[in-house]
Structure formats: C-alpha cells, structure tokens
C-alpha cells in the first residue's frame, strides 16, 4: 500500500533543513521552503517559484500541504465577516472578523465542535469531532488578516480564541499556533494582542502560568455561585469554583497579569442580589476586569437575557467596589456570527 504523504507543515525548520540534506541538497533550501509555508502562507508547491521544477516535484512526491480553505464568507450589516472554513478532512469550523473604527479582531476556533456542555452555547450542541492542529488555527488568522487588509485597509490588530471549542482542551496546539502567530517568521504579532478564553479548566490555567505565557487570559465565569454555575455549565461539577479560584491565584502570582471574567446576565438565573454579591466577592481574589456580554439567543435556548435594570445593577455595584467593568455589545448577530452562535449553519 502506498504510504500516506506527510503534511509538510508538521515539520520544524530544522527538520526541513535535514530533509534537504538527506536528499543530497543544501540545508538552506529548507529555509526557503519554510518561508514559503509560513511568512508567505503558500498553498501549493508549484507556487514556490525560487525552487527548481525538480525540487518542487520532489516535494510534491513526498508531502502534502493541508491548508484550510475559506469555503464560504458571509458579511453582516455591521461589517462583521464570518468564514466557514473547510479542513483537509472535509470538516468545517467557523472564524470571524470583527471590525471597529480603529482595529480589527479575529475570533478563531480551536476545536471542531466542543466537548463541554454550556447550556447557552450553540457550539456545545455539536459533538466534538477533533482538535484543530496548530496550522489550522494559524491559517484562520492568516485568512482573517488578509480579509482585514482587503476590506478594512489595515492589518489584523487583535486575536481572541473565542470561536468554536475549548482552547485549553487543545493546549499544545493552541500554544503552538500562538508561537507561530507571534514569531517573526509567522505574523510577528505581539502576544499582548492575543486573548485565550477558557470555560475554566483549573489544571490548565496553572499550566499556562507555569509555561509563562505572555498572552491574555479570559475566563467565562457567568456565575460565582457553584450551584448556579453547575446548572448552566454542567461540566463545572468537575472543575469547582474553589479549584478555579486557586488556579487563578496561581496564575496571578506567576504572571502578575489580571484576568478578564466574561459574564452574561440571564433572567431568573443570575439576576439576583446574591449573584452580584458573589461576583463582587470572587473579583476580590485577584486583579481582574469584568466583561458583561450581551446574550445571543440560540436555537432551543431556554435562556433569556436579564433586563436593563439587572445589567445596570451589576455595573454600578461592581464599579462601586472598584472593579473595572465593560459591556460588550454583540456583533454579527444577523449572520449567526456572534458569541456562542457558531454552529456550522451554512
Ligand atoms: N470555550 C471557550 C471559548 C469559546 S466561547 C470559553 O468558554 O470561554 C467564547 C465566549 O462566548 C465565552 O465567554 C462564552 O461563555 C460565550 N458565549 C457562549 N454562548 C454564548 C451566547 N449564546 N451568547 C453570548 N455569549 C456566549
């Protein structure tokens, strides 16, 4: 049986150099190919024009380039763009470009589907099929950077890992993708412009701290009361708030960087005074910021956003306690591109 060709982008620069040497060629060919693959985001060996035809054919015979393909692009009336991204094995994920007047943000997926069970999230209704590899995450960013240049005349300024999936359940590949995004041989972006959002996996938050990562961390908190959180995010039975608190304290002790808590206010779920009190208490553990997110209704959703007064109560009381709080308005709702709406509805 013919051996399956290897994805050339799984090779490091050093491995590419070794490949050429072992094939009787010069090591620097490896550098050239690496540059084509990464800084030039090349999808085909044929396009590597500074290589001889024989070299290109040799690469073709040995490797494939498993590049993603933006299969479909939808534009919202507010300028948000949603990409349906086809992977080499025909699975699909979604990524989003969110423009404001001064910057553009890419929201990328880290898994196909999700293994968690947040009751308010459309992606949670899809089975987790597999993790994305580092290249597939990186490619989403490159594609959105190009869209940002084409449609908004500026390079991509920020990246949030808030698309489909739980980034910390795909730890190695997420970190490898950020390595590539921040490397001068990739996009050379500052890690300060990258935010990884987690539903809260304590062990992995500690690992991030140990790995001394330089990007920002956001936590989807949604309730600081264990029983309430278990009701809306059942998996959190296994990751109780007490463990989460300890992990966050560890994160702060190591990184000295504040965490953003994402929080949706729902009617009849977390719109009571005791919910606000619990959040204020939770915010005292480490320096943090609260981002109140508008709820985007999903199919079969049992949830309803809390009323304006409930949201205002949260905001004024958090502020009165010296906690920085912002309100995030949803973008791209008309094309199912807003937070929690990514569900491959093509
Ligand atoms: N799994 C990660 C990242 C993906 S979700 C996480 O949980 O953080 C990205 C953000 O969207 C999270 O804060 C999540 O709680 C929020 N979200 C999920 N469903 C939503 C919905 N229907 N409306 C608004 N925000 C939602």
Boltz pocket constraint, residues with backbone or C-beta under 6 A from the ligand:
constraints:
  - pocket:
      binder: B
      contacts: [[A, 118], [A, 120], [A, 121], [A, 122], [A, 161], [A, 162], [A, 163], [A, 164], [A, 165], [A, 166], [A, 167], [A, 197], [A, 198], [A, 199], [A, 200], [A, 218], [A, 219], [A, 220], [A, 262], [A, 264], [A, 293], [A, 294], [A, 295], [A, 296], [A, 297], [A, 298], [A, 339], [A, 340], [A, 341]]
      max_distance: 6.0
